[in-house]
Amino acid sequence: MIKGIDHIGIAVKSIDETLGFMKDAFGAEEVKRIDYPQLQQVSSSVKIKDTTFELMQPTGPDGAIAQFMKNSPTGGFHHISVLCDDLEKLVGELEGKGLKIIGKMYDGPDRVAFIHPKSGKGLLIELTDTGTYGKK
C-alpha cells in the first residue's frame, strides 16, 4: 500500500549554499545529514513545514549525482520518493506490470529501489518502506 510522498530529491552543487537559501527564503530546517561514501554523495534531509527535501551533493566524479550533474551542471530536480508499506511486495507488483526497477537496496537502514525513468515516463521514482533515512 502506498502511504504518500516521502521526499523530493534535488541534486545540488553545495548543500550549505542551497540550505542557506532555503532557510532564508522559506524557514527550512536541516533534520539530518549523512555521508554515503559508497554512493559518492552527501545527503541532507531538509524540512519546510510538512514537506521533506533531500539535498544531494556529489563527493566524487563517479557517483550517480555527479553523473546527473554532467547533464545538469547547476543541479535541480532528481527524483520523487514514494513511501510504501512493503518495498519488496511493491517492487514485485510493479515488475509484474512490466516496469523496470533498478538500484534495489534492501539491506541497511535506507531500504530503496527505483523505477527507471524509461518506465516512469521520464521521472526517476524512488520507492521506500523505511522513509527518509531509515525512519518508518
N, C-alpha and C positions, 0 to 999 in steps of 0.2 A: 504494500500500500504506500502510495506517495503521501508524504507529510507536508511538503511545501518546498519553497526555495530556501536553501541553507545559506548560500552566499553568492556574490558576483565577483569573479576573478578578474583582476586588472594587472597587466604587465606594466612595470614602471622602471625608469632608469634609476631612481633613488626613492626608497621608501621614506626616508626622512624628509625630503623635499615635498613629496606628494602628501604625506601625513600632515606636514605643517600647513599646506594649502587647505586640506580638508578640515583641520582643526579651526583655522581662521575663518573659513567660509561657512562651515556647517556645524561647528562644535563637535567634530568627530573625536572619538576616543579610541586609542590603541588598546586592545584587550590582551593580545599575546603576540610575541614574535618568535619564530622558530627558524633555525638554520637547517637546511636539508642538503648536506654536502653531496650525497649520492645523486641528487637532482640538480646540483649546481645552482641553488637558489636559496634566498631567504624569503620567508612569507610573514606578513603581518596581518593579523585579524583586526579589522577596524570597524567600529560601530557608529552609525549615525541613526539615532533613535532605535527603531526595531529592525534596521537593515544592516547586514554584515557584508563587508567587502574583504576580499583577500588581495592585498597588495603584494605582488611577486617581483622581486628584484634578482636579476641574474648575478651569480658569483663566479661563473666560468663560461667559456665560449661554447661548450658542447651541450649544455642543458637545454631543455625544452623552451624555457623562457628566453634564453639568449638566441636560440634558433628562431623563435617567433619574432623577436625584435629585429632580426635581419630584414624582415619584410615590413615591419612597423617600427622604425627606429625610435619613435617617440613613445612607444608603448601603446596601451589602450586596452579595450575590452578583449579578454582572453577566453573566459568560459562562464557558464552559469552552473551552479551546483544544486542538484535536486536531492532532497533528503527523503529516504525511504525507510521502511521497517526492516527489510531483509535484502541485503545487497545481492547475494548470490541468487536468490529466487528471482529478483527483478532482472538481473543480467540474463538468466536463463530464459525468462519470458521474452525479453527484447531480442535475444539471439534467435529464439523460436519464430519471431516475426520477421527475421531476416536482417536485423540491424547489426552492423559491425561494431563490436565492443573491443576497445584497446586499453592498455595500461591497467590491467586488473591487478590491484594490490589489496589482497585480502588479509595479509598479516600486519600486525602492528596496530597502533592506536588510530592511525588515519586509514580507514578502510574505504577505498575508492575504486572506481572503474569509469571509463569514459566512452560515450557514444561518439564514434568517429564523425568528423564534420560532414563527410560524404553521406552518412546515414542520417545525420541531423540537419539536413537542408542548409549546410553551411555553418551551423553552430557546433562548437565543442561543448558537450554537455557532460558534466561530472555527475556521477551517481555516488551517494554515500549513505551508509546507515549509522555512522558514528557522528555525523555533524562536523562542524568546524573544529579541526584539530582534535579529533578523537573524543569529542564530548557529545554523548547521546542526549 
